[in-house]
Amino acid sequence: MTLTVQPAAELPLLTLCELINSSFKGYVAGDFHFTLPTLTGFMTPADVNLSRSLVALQEGEPAGIAMLARRGWTVRIALMGVAEGFQNQGVGRWLLGQVIDAAKAVGDKSLVLEVIEQNPRAVHLYESCGFTKAQRLMGFDYKTSGEGQPIAGTPHDRIDILEVARHVAAWESPDLPWQFSGITLAKSGPPSVAYHVDGCYAVCSNPEAETITLQGLAVPPERQRKGVATRLVADLVVAHPGKHWRVPPICPEKYAPIFLNNGFSPNPLTQFQMELRL
């Protein structure tokens, strides 16, 4: 088996779509069905750089892909997969080695990623290459019922998401996953909305949709760990009666009580946030 590597930017986007979709057939979290619009929609908020991302080729045929993003000295593996027909042949391990070597060569200090805990083979691959588990990430779901009104004294003022992103960036924990970070939130816009509620902030996906995804929360440091975030989530739920609520499985486990205390159910899929210091 002869493997070579080239930047993903040198391949057509349609080829990348086909490679990714093939790589995630039968995936524990469900098959991927990327199209050109959904792939570009995935890459933009994730900061994916196709010039830095790598494609493994076996005898010239695309066999695997690692989509990479950068923030300062840290590189995130936003997506990594091996195409159907090339799996169980060491392609993934070889490609991961190429990613690590390339990061070291330019002076990066760390690689980070998220991997589904219920995918033990992937977890083992990353651990065997030196990645360590930083924290568990969880997701949550909730279905409201009946009518409701915002809790008295906490009016919802819609504000620019960019303003919320600034607060999140200033107040966020250093181990907050990239997807919940202020930098990521700053790239959001309509139909997502941002609320200012009693000195705190929240960002949600389209509130007119049947399912609302909570994309971010910001509570001033002096009010954290005092139940304020729990009350904020309760207020948001009551203010949007009859809606499904979703928190994607990228929420650090330490924040689980915010949602469990509001009657949310944990998602059966969890992830590990992992890091390799170079």
C-alpha positions in Angstrom: 0.0 0.0 0.0 1.5 3.3 -1.1 0.1 6.4 0.6 0.7 10.0 -0.3 -0.8 13.2 1.1 -1.9 16.5 -0.5 -3.7 19.6 0.7 -7.5 19.3 0.6 -7.6 22.6 -1.3 -6.1 20.9 -4.3 -9.2 18.7 -4.7 -12.7 19.8 -5.9 -15.2 20.4 -3.1 -17.5 17.7 -4.7 -14.7 15.2 -4.3 -14.3 16.2 -0.6 -18.1 15.7 -0.1 -18.0 12.3 -1.6 -14.9 11.3 0.4 -16.5 12.5 3.7 -19.8 10.8 3.0 -18.1 7.6 2.2 -16.0 7.8 5.3 -19.0 8.1 7.6 -21.3 5.4 6.3 -22.6 3.5 9.3 -21.2 6.1 11.7 -22.3 5.8 15.3 -23.9 9.2 15.2 -25.5 8.6 11.8 -24.4 8.8 8.2 -23.1 12.0 6.8 -24.9 13.5 3.8 -22.8 16.5 2.9 -23.7 18.5 -0.2 -21.7 21.5 -1.5 -23.8 24.0 0.5 -23.8 22.0 3.7 -20.1 21.3 3.5 -19.3 25.0 3.2 -21.7 25.7 5.9 -19.8 23.3 8.2 -16.4 24.7 7.3 -17.1 28.4 7.9 -18.0 28.5 11.6 -15.5 25.7 12.2 -12.6 27.8 10.8 -11.6 24.9 8.5 -8.7 25.8 6.3 -8.5 23.6 3.2 -4.9 24.6 2.5 -3.9 23.1 5.9 -6.4 20.2 5.7 -5.0 16.9 4.3 -6.2 14.2 2.1 -4.6 10.8 2.1 -4.3 9.2 -1.4 -3.7 5.5 -2.1 -2.4 5.0 -5.6 -3.8 8.4 -6.4 -7.3 7.7 -5.1 -8.7 9.7 -2.2 -8.7 7.4 0.9 -9.0 9.6 3.9 -9.4 13.2 5.0 -8.4 15.4 8.0 -10.1 18.8 8.0 -8.1 21.2 10.2 -8.7 24.6 11.8 -6.3 27.0 13.5 -6.5 29.5 16.3 -3.0 30.8 17.2 -0.7 27.9 18.1 -3.6 25.4 18.4 -4.9 23.3 15.6 -8.3 21.5 15.8 -9.1 18.4 13.9 -12.6 19.3 13.0 -13.3 16.1 11.0 -11.3 13.0 10.2 -12.4 9.9 8.3 -11.3 7.1 6.1 -13.3 6.2 3.0 -15.2 3.0 2.7 -13.0 0.4 1.0 -9.8 1.8 2.7 -10.8 1.2 6.3 -8.9 -1.2 8.6 -5.7 -0.8 6.5 -3.9 1.7 8.7 -4.9 4.8 6.6 -6.3 6.7 9.6 -3.2 6.2 11.8 -0.9 7.1 8.9 -2.9 10.3 8.1 -3.0 11.3 11.8 0.8 11.0 11.9 0.9 13.3 8.9 -1.2 15.8 10.7 1.0 15.7 13.8 4.2 16.0 11.8 2.9 18.9 9.9 1.8 20.7 13.1 5.2 20.2 14.6 7.0 21.4 11.5 5.3 24.8 11.7 5.7 25.3 15.4 2.2 24.6 16.6 1.9 23.8 20.4 -1.2 21.6 20.6 -3.8 19.6 18.6 -7.3 19.3 19.9 -10.4 17.3 18.8 -13.7 15.8 19.9 -14.4 12.1 19.5 -17.6 10.2 20.3 -17.1 8.2 23.5 -19.3 5.3 22.0 -16.7 5.0 19.2 -14.0 3.1 21.1 -11.9 2.3 18.1 -11.5 6.0 17.3 -10.8 6.8 21.0 -8.1 4.1 21.1 -6.5 5.5 17.9 -6.2 9.0 19.3 -4.9 7.7 22.7 -2.4 5.5 21.0 -1.0 8.5 19.2 -0.6 10.5 22.4 -3.9 12.3 22.8 -5.3 12.6 26.3 -8.8 13.1 27.5 -9.4 16.6 28.7 -13.1 16.4 29.6 -16.4 14.7 28.7 -18.9 16.6 26.6 -22.6 16.0 26.8 -25.8 17.0 24.9 -29.3 17.5 26.2 -32.9 17.6 24.8 -36.2 19.0 26.2 -39.8 19.3 25.0 -41.9 22.1 26.4 -45.7 21.9 26.6 -48.5 24.3 27.2 -48.4 28.1 27.3 -45.8 30.2 29.1 -44.6 33.7 29.6 -41.1 35.0 30.5 -40.5 35.1 34.2 -41.5 38.4 35.7 -38.7 40.9 36.0 -36.5 39.3 33.3 -37.5 40.8 30.0 -35.8 39.4 26.8 -34.1 42.1 24.8 -32.8 41.0 21.4 -29.3 42.2 20.7 -26.6 41.8 18.2 -25.0 38.3 18.5 -21.6 40.0 18.1 -22.2 41.8 21.5 -22.9 38.4 23.1 -19.8 37.0 21.5 -17.6 39.7 23.1 -19.0 38.8 26.5 -18.5 35.1 26.0 -14.9 35.6 24.8 -14.2 37.7 27.9 -15.9 35.4 30.4 -15.5 31.9 28.9 -13.6 29.1 30.6 -10.3 28.3 28.9 -11.4 24.7 28.2 -14.7 25.7 26.5 -15.0 23.8 23.2 -14.4 25.8 20.1 -18.0 25.5 19.0 -19.3 27.3 22.1 -16.5 29.9 22.1 -17.0 33.7 21.6 -14.9 33.5 18.4 -17.4 30.9 16.9 -20.5 32.8 18.1 -19.2 36.0 16.4 -19.8 34.3 13.1 -23.4 33.6 13.7 -26.3 35.7 12.5 -30.0 35.6 11.5 -32.0 33.5 11.8 -30.2 32.8 15.1 -31.0 35.3 17.8 -29.2 36.7 20.9 -31.0 37.7 24.1 -29.9 40.0 26.9 -31.7 38.8 30.1 -31.0 40.5 33.5 -27.3 41.1 32.8 -26.8 37.7 31.2 -26.8 36.6 27.6 -27.9 33.7 25.4 -27.7 32.8 21.7 -30.2 30.4 20.2 -31.0 29.2 16.7 -34.1 30.3 14.9 -36.8 30.7 17.6 -39.6 30.3 15.0 -38.4 26.7 14.2 -39.9 23.6 16.0 -36.5 22.8 17.5 -34.3 25.5 19.1 -30.6 24.9 19.6 -28.9 26.7 22.5 -25.7 27.9 20.9 -24.2 29.8 23.8 -24.6 31.3 27.3 -22.7 34.1 29.0 -22.9 34.9 32.8 -20.7 37.5 34.5 -17.9 35.8 36.4 -19.1 37.2 39.8 -22.5 35.6 39.2 -21.3 32.2 38.1 -21.8 29.0 40.2 -24.8 30.7 41.9 -27.6 29.1 39.9 -27.9 32.1 37.5 -27.3 30.1 34.3 -29.9 27.5 35.5 -32.5 30.2 36.0 -31.6 31.8 32.6 -32.2 28.5 30.8 -35.5 28.0 32.7 -36.6 31.5 31.6 -35.7 30.8 27.9 -37.7 27.6 27.9 -40.8 29.2 29.5 -40.5 32.1 27.0 -40.8 29.7 24.0 -43.7 27.4 24.8 -44.2 24.2 22.8 -40.7 24.1 21.4 -38.2 21.3 21.4 -34.8 22.4 22.9 -31.5 20.9 22.0 -28.0 21.4 23.4 -25.5 19.7 21.0 -23.1 17.1 22.6 -20.3 19.6 23.0 -21.3 20.9 26.5 -18.7 20.2 29.2 -20.0 17.7 31.7 -19.5 20.2 34.6 -22.3 22.3 33.2 -24.8 19.3 33.1 -26.7 20.5 36.2 -27.8 23.6 34.4 -29.9 21.4 32.1 -30.7 18.4 34.2 -32.2 20.7 36.9 -34.5 22.1 34.2 -35.8 18.7 33.2 -33.6 18.2 30.1 -32.7 14.6 29.1 -29.1 13.7 28.4 -28.3 12.7 24.9 -27.2 9.0 24.7 -24.1 10.0 22.7 -21.2 11.7 24.6 -17.8 12.9 23.4 -14.3 13.3 24.8 -12.5 16.5 24.2 -8.9 15.4 23.6 -5.6 17.2 23.3 -2.1 16.4 22.2 0.6 18.8 23.4 3.4 19.1 20.9 
